[in-house]
Amino acid sequence: MSSNAFTPLEKRAVFSLALVLMLRMLGLFMLLPVIALVAGAVEGNTPMLVGIAVGIYGLTQAALQIPFGVLSDRIGRKPVMWLGLAIFVAGSLLAWQAADIYWMIAGRVLQGGGAIAAAGSALAADLTRESQRTKAMALLGASVGMAFTLSLFVGPLLVEPLGGQGLFLGSAVAGVLAMLLLLRVPNPEQRKTNNYQISAVLQPQLLRLNFSVFVLHALVTSLFVVAPGLLRDQFAMPVSDHWMVWLGVVVGSLALILPIVMKADKNDRSMRRLPLSIAALAAGMAMASQAGDLQMLILALLLFFAGFNFLEAAMPALVSKMAGEEWRGAAMGVFASSQFLGAFAGGVWAGWVSASWGPQRVFVVAAVAAIAWYMMMRWWVNRADEDTELPEQTNPSEEVN
C-alpha cells in the first residue's frame, strides 16, 4: 500500500471523526444566520443581551478546551468527547425551552461547554501515522467548513417549519447523532499521564502556533461580521442567495489547496508554506477592501479561503507533531482555546471598526494585521531553519525543488 494512502483503520477513524465534528458544528453553525433574530424575539432582550447570546458560546469553548484536552490525556479521548456532546445537547434543549433571554444565554453557555475540538483533533492524531496527519487534519477542517456551508441555508430553511427556537431542538438532534457516530471511531491505545507540567505545552514553537490560530480566527470572524451585509446592501444580493457565494468559495478554495496539502505531507514542508498562506489571507482582505463589484469580492474571498483552509489543516498537524504523544491533548486544548478566543475577539473588534468607520475598513485593518502576522511568521520560519527547530526536516536535494 502506498505510504501516501490511509490504512483501513485510519480511513474509518478519520471519516467517522469528520462526521462527528461536522454534526456537532452544524448544530452550532446553523444558528448563526438567525440567532440574533431568535434572541431578539424572546422576553427581556436588549441589544447587549442579544449580542451576549450570540457570542457567549465562544468564551465557554475557549475556557474548557484546555481542561478537556488535559482530561482526555488522562481518561481517554472518547469519554471526554461523549461528555462534551452530552453538555452540548443539554444546552440546546435548555435554549429550546428558554422563556426569556437569560435562559437562552444559559443554554448558549452550555452549548459552548461541548468543547470537544481538542480531544477530537488529538484522537485523530492518535489514530493516524505522522505522514498522514496533515491530510487527516485537512479532512477534519473540511468537515467543519462543510458544516458552516450547510448552515448558511439549513438554518434559514428550518426557521419556518421548526420556529425560531425550534432550531435549538435541531441542534440537540445533531448532537445525539454525533454521539452515536462516535461509536464507530476506533479506540486508540490508552495513555495516562502523571506529574503534568504546563511547561510541556508552553514551548515557544507551540506558543507561536497558538498566537497564529488566534489571529487566523479573528480574521475569519471579522470577515463574517461584514461580508454578508455587503452582499445584501452593496451588491443587492438577496439573503436567500448568499449560500451560493459561500458554497462556491469554500469548494473552490478546497480544490485549490488540497493538492498543496497532499504535497506538503509528502515532502514535509507544511511549515514552510505557512507564510505563503498568510500572504494569501492578506491579499484577499486587501482586495475585498477595494471590491467595487461582486466578481472582485468573490475572487478576494476565494483567495482568502485558500489561505485559510491550508492554515486550518496544517497548524493543528504541526501542533500534534511538536507536542508529542503524552501531552497532545493538553497542547490541542491550548490551541483550540486560542482559536475560540480569536473568534470572539474578531467579532468584537470588527463590530467596533464597522460601526466607527464602515464595513470596508474592517478589511483594511484585517489586511494590515495579516501583513504583520506574515512578517512574524516569515522571521520564525527562517530562524527555525537556522536553529534546526523545525519538527520536520527535508533533504538538501529536496530544497532544489
Beta strands, then each sheet from edge to edge (+ up, - down):
end
